[in-house]
Amino acid sequence: MNCPKCNSEHAYQDGALWVCPECAHEWSSDAAAAAETAQEASVRDAHGNPLTDGDSVIVIKDLKVKGSSSVVKGGTKVRNIRLTEGSDGHNIACKIDGIGAMNLKSEFVKKA
């Protein structure tokens, strides 16, 4: 369980409360359960790191662009992503230099 205030990994449970030793933040286990549920529903990169709007990501493998002969090379850095609810699995909307606007799957990127 990570601290919701400073995201420290060293939080511990003390009775009915969770305590962060780094920032001294205390919160109830009900809030912790709600935070875990929200964290599970969030979009995560290929390594399990949570992604948010405005993050920068790096493409981890070459990706063919559908309907075009161009390729997004592995190692390409994409700035200022937007998270979307794609029914086809494409949950990141972004703009890539030299290619333009496109959608990516979070399983093919890592947080920069």
N, C-alpha and C positions, 0 to 999 in steps of 0.2 A: 504494500500500500504506500503510495507516494503522497506527500503533503500537498493539499490543494493550493496552498499559498506560495510555497517556494519550490515545489516539486522534488523535495528531498526524498531519497530512498530509505532514510533511516527512521521513519516514523514508527512508533510502537503503540500498542494498545495498553491503556491504564484504566482498568475497570470498564465503564461504559464509554469512555472517551478515547480518542486517538490523540497522540501528542507528537509534535515534531521537535526534536532536540536542537535543531539548527536555528529555527525562527521562533520557537516557543508557541506556535499556533496549536490550538486545541479544537477538535471538532467531534461531533457525535458519530456513533457507528451507523446511524440512519443516513447521515449525510455522506458517510464513507461508502455505503452500499449504493446510494444514488450516483456518486462520483464514479464508482467502478462500472455501473451500468452505462453511464454516459461515455466512459472511456472505451468500453467494448464496442459501442456503436460507432465510434469515430473511425475515420479513414486512417489506415496505417500503411507505411511503406513496406518494401520487401524485407526489411530487417525488423519490423514490428514497431518502429517509432511512429508516434501519432503525428499526423499532418494537419495543418490549419491553413486557412486562407492567408495568402501573402508569403508563404514559405518559399524557399528555393529548394529545388530537387535536382538530382543528377540521374540521367537515364543510365541503367546498368547494362543494357545490351542493345545491339542494333535492332531497330524497329522499322519495318517497311511501312510506307505511307500508302494507305489504301487509295486506289485510283490514280496513283502517280508512280513515277519511276524513282523518286527520291527516297532517301533513307535517313532516319534520325540515328546518328552514330552513338554508340555507347560512350559515356563520359560527357555528353552534352549537358550543360547546366541550363536549367529552366528557372527563371525568376518569376516571382509574383503569381503563384498558381491560385486557382479558384476551385474549391471543392463543389462537386455537383452530385445529384442523385441520378446516375446513369443506370438505366435498366439493363443495358448491355455490358455492364462491368466497367465502362469508362467513367471513372469518378473524379477525374482531374481535368479541368479546362485550362488551357494555357496558350501562350503565344511563343513560338520558337523562331529565333532569328534565322532567316533564310528560307523558312518553310511557311510560317504564318500560324494562324489560329488552328488548334487541333485539340482533341481529347486524348488522354492517356489513361491507362490502368495503373493503379497504385502499386501493383505487384511488380512493375518494371522500373520503378524509380526508388532512389534512396534519398533521405533527407540530407541536404548539404550543410 
